[in-house]
């Protein structure tokens, strides 16, 4: 398959100044140049983006994702290596960056469109589509300085996405506007993909990356750490983040009065062994170990399940199950037995808490402090968070 974007041995260096000479006098007095250190934001990155595919660039803050995207957009010039882009390019990096606040929406459409490479005749042809997509028709002749922030970014997004690019670069602008506008944006992305356009996306929203991208590239410290199918690269990244957080001394936040403590949570697999990886559809036990340093009256245990992106999946409690003892003391454990785990493959965090019966007095709360992985099992489903556990039927499905 032909490459739409070719990145060959690209490195980019910035200078971090500790002090600057603010004037010629300061330079003469010091008798030397301002002190700085060099930071390599990118080091020897080689990457091919296949024509007609969508690539997600992922990684921690400061890993070089946005720097690489700006180099692709020719906003930054690499210090080493070269980048080749085939066809017209449009970049959604800072929406409305080309707008003049004193000009009207109408005037800014032509200004911003010309910056992105469209001629006046082509802009006139696309004008109605841009306005309709942005939903700002009643305010076309109002200076954009009087627009709300939502109107401002919608218009910037609409201009950039209607350029009809061969290659579209997107940096953290997938969630602009309200729910209706976000839906229109996703539909537009789907249209671009169906038309065979090439898209490169930088985002921390790993759900969006999984949904929108075919491939992914992971950057770590300015270097390319991994490339491949999006699911494989995202899962690898999440695993690395998990290990790093464990090495740093645990996950999540903790609070409470301390009369009782949640010592740890274990996940037991179908064989009864402690595990960090389990399968969809198999039985599991979540075991909460506690220590009550003094008798606690009518305690309530709870277990929260979250997707790694923060979706609150479930929060079963012993109070909801009608299992509230008169008191507990000393060390022990309670189990939440799940006969058939219906979480789809992915990474999940567990919260655990020990409170009084009202829930208003927390003895110990450990928020998203434990992590486990779910791998494909039966039923086999890729999307969403939970499986419905259903079964497909019908004459049309019979061979």
N, C-alpha and C positions, 0 to 999 in steps of 0.2 A: 504494500500500500504506500502511496506517495506521502511524503512528509509535508505538512502545511507549515510547521515551525521546526526549525533545526537549530539547536543550541550546541555549540562545539567549544568545549574547553573554556567556558566563560568564568572569569573572575572579576569581582568588583571590590574596590578598596575605597574606604572613606577615612578622613582624618578627624580624630576627636581632639579638639583643642582644650588644653588645660588652662591656658590664658592667651588672650589675644592682644596684640599691640593695637590700641585704638587710634593711634596717631603716629605721624612721622617722628614727633618728639619722643614718644615712648620707645620707638624702635631705636633711635639714636642713644637714648639714655641707657637702655638695656644692652645695646650693642650686640644683639642677637635676635634671631627669629623667634616668633611665638612658639611655645612648646606644645607638642601634640603627640599622639600615638596613632598608629595605623590600625584600622579595623577592617578585616576582610569579611564583607557581608556575603560574598559568594567565592567559592574556591573550586576551580576546575570542574564546573558543572557541564555535563554533556547529556542531552536529552532530545528525543524526537517526539513530536506530536503528530500522530497520524491524521491525514486529511479526512474530514467528516466525522471525527470523534470528539468527545468532550473529556478533557483531562482536568483532574482536581489536584491542585498543589496544596499539600497539608504539612503541618509541623507546628512547633511551639512558636510563641512570640519571639521575634529576633532570629528566626532560623533562616531568613533570606527569601521567603516566599514573595513578598511584595516587591522586593528589590529585583528579583528575577522577572516578575511581571512587568515592571517599569522598564527593564532592559529590553524585553520583548516589544514593548510599545515604543521603543526608541526615545523614551524620556531620559533614560540614563544610558551612558556609553560605557560598555565594558572596558576594563583596563587590560584584560587579556581575553582572547577568543573572539568568536563572532556568532551572531544570531541572524538567521535568514527566515523571512516570513514571505509566504507565497500568497499574493493577492491583496485586496483592500483589507485594511485592518481598522477595527474600531475598539476603543478601550473605555470601559466603565470603571474608572479608578476613583475619581473624586467627582461625583455628580454635580453638574452645574458649575464646574471650575472655570469654564469659559464664559459664564454669564456676566453681563455688566449690570449692576444693581439699578442704575438709573434708566435703563432701557426697558421697554415693555416686553411681555412674553413673546409677542409676535416678532419684534426686532431681534430678540435673543435667539429665537429659533434659527433665523438666518445667520446670525453671528456664530453660534455654536456649531451649526451644521457645516458652515464653511471651514471652521477649524478642523472638523472631522473629515474634510475632503469632498464634500458635496458641492456641486455648482448650483447657482441660483435657479436655473431651470429645473434641475432635479429636485431641489428643495420645494419649489412651488408645486411640483407634482405630488410630493409626499406630505405637503403641509397639513392637509385635512386629516391624514392618518396619524400624524404626530400629535395634533391637537386632540383628536378623539381618544387616542390611547392615554394621554396624560389627564384628560378630563378637566381641562382648564379653560374651556371655550369662553365662559362668561368674563374671564379676567385677562383675555388676550392683550388688551390695550392698557393694562395696568402695569406700572413698573414692578419688576420682580422683587425689588426690595420690600414691597408690601405683601408679597406672597407668604403664606404659612410655610413652615419647613417642609411639610408634606407635599404641598403644591410644587415647591422648588425642586425637590428631588424627583418627583414624578415627571416634570417637564424635562429635566436633564436626562433621566433614564429613557424617556420616550424618544428624544432626539438621537441619542447614541445607538439605541437598538434598531432604529429605522434607517440606518445608514446602508443596510444590506451588505454587511461585511462578509468577506470570505473567512476571516479570522476575527473572533470576538474575545476580548480579554476582560475578565470581570474580577474585581477585588472587593469582597465583603459588602456587596450591595444587593444581595439576593432578597432582602427582607424590607425593602423600602415601601412606604405607604401603608394603607389599611389592608384588611384581608382580601377585599375585592380586587384591589390593584395587584397584590401579590399573586393572586390566582391568574390574572391577566399576564403577569410577567412569566409565570411558569408555563402558561400556554404558548407564549411567544418563544421561550426557549425550546419547547417541544417542536414548534414550527421550524425554527432554525436548524435543529438537529435533523428533522425529517427532510429538509432541503439540502442536507449534506454540508452545512457550515461547520467549521472547526471552532470549538470553544475551549478556553482555558480559564478555570475558576480558582481563585484563592478564597478559602473560607474555613472558619473554625466550626461551622455547622456540619458535623460529620454525617448527620442524617441527609442533609441536602446534597452533600458530595456523593453519598451512596446512591441517591435517587437520580441525580442528574448526570453523573459521570460514567464513562466506560472504563477509563484507566485513572490511576493516581500516581503521584510522585511525592515521596516523603523527603523533606529537607531537614537536616540536622546540623546546626552550627555552620550554615552556609554551604554544606556539601550535600550532594545527592546520596541519600541513604538507601533508597529502595524505589523501584518502579514496578508496575505490573497492573493486573486487574484490580479494580477499585476495592472490592471486598477484601482481597488478600492484603493490600497495602494498609487499608484503614484498620483491619484487625491487628496487623503487626504493630502499627503505631499505638493503638490502645494498649496492647500488651506491654510495650516499652514504657508508656506513661504509668501503667500500674506498677511495674517493677521499680521505677524511679521513686514513686510515692511511698512504696513500702520501705525502700532504702532510706528515705528521708524521715522515717519514724512513724509511719502509719497514714491512714487516710482520714479525711473529714474533720469535722469539729466535734467538741465534746463539752457538755455542761451538766450541772446538777448539784444537789446538796450533799451527796456523798454517803448517805446512810447505807445505801446499797449501790453496787457497781456491776456493770456489765463487763465481764472480763474478756470475753471473746465470743464470736459466732463461728460455728463450723457448718460446712455443707457436707452431708453424707450422701454418697452415690447409691446406686441400686444394689451394690454389694455390701453396703454399710460402712464403707471406708471413707475417711475424710478426703475430700477432693476439692480442687479449685475449678475443675472442668466437668460439666455434666451434659446430658443429652436431652433434647426436646422429646417429650413423651414418656420419659422414664421416671420412676419414683425417686424422690429425694427427701431428705430430712434436714431442716434447718435447726441446729442445736444452739441454744443461747445459754452460755455459762454465766452464772452470777455469784456474787458474794455479798451477803447482807451482814454488815458488821454489827448490827443491832436488830432486834425484832421489828419487822415492818408489817403493819396491819393492812390487810386487803390489798396487796400489791397487784399491779397490772403490768404484764409483759407485752411488748409489741414489736413487730418486725416490719420494716418498710422496705419495699423493693423499688429501685429506680433504674431506668436505663442510664447508660453512661452519659447520655446527652442531657439528663435531668428530668425526664418524664417520670412522674410518680405513678408507678404501675399498680401497687397494692399496699395495704397497710393492715394486715390481720392483727387482732389483739386477743388476749385471753378474756378480757371483759366482754367483747362482742360474742365470744364463744360460750359465755356463761360459766367460765372457769376462774373464779376468784377465791383463793384460799383465805382463811381468816388471818393467817400471818405466815411469814417465812423468816428464817434466820440461818446463818451459816452459809456454806457453799452448796451449790447444786446446779442443775440445769433443767431447762424445759425444752421440749421438742415441738416443732411445727412439721407435721408429716403431710407431704403432698404426694398423693398416689400417682398422679400423672402431671408432670411439669409441662405447661403449655406456653412457655416463653419461647419465642423464635430465636434463632442463633444470634449471639451478640454478647456484649459485656454489660454486666449489671452490678450495681452497688446495693449494699444492704445497710439499713439503719436499724439500730436496736435500742430499746428504751425500757426503763424500769421506773414506774411512777406510782403514786397513790391511786385510790379508786376513782377519784374525780378527774385525774389527769392534770390538775392544776399544780401539783407538787412533784416536780421531777427529781427523782433520786439520782438517776444517771441517764443521759441521752447521748448516744454516739451516732452522729449523723453521717451517713454514707461512709462508714468507717471500714467496711469489709467488701471485698470484691470477688466475683466469680464469673466464669465464662460458660456460655451455653453453645454447644456445637450441634450441627444438624442431626436430627433423629427422625422419629415418626410421630406426627405428620411432618412432612418436609415443606416448609414455607420459608421464604426469604424476607418478605417485607413486613413492616409493622412492628409490634411489640409482643403481642400474644397471638397464639393460634386459636381458632374457633374449634378445632378438633373435629371438624365436620368430614363428610364423605361425599364426593361427587357421584351423581347417578344420572341416568338418562339414556334413551335409545341412541342418541347421537354419539354417545361415548362408547358404544358397544362395537367391537370390531367383528 
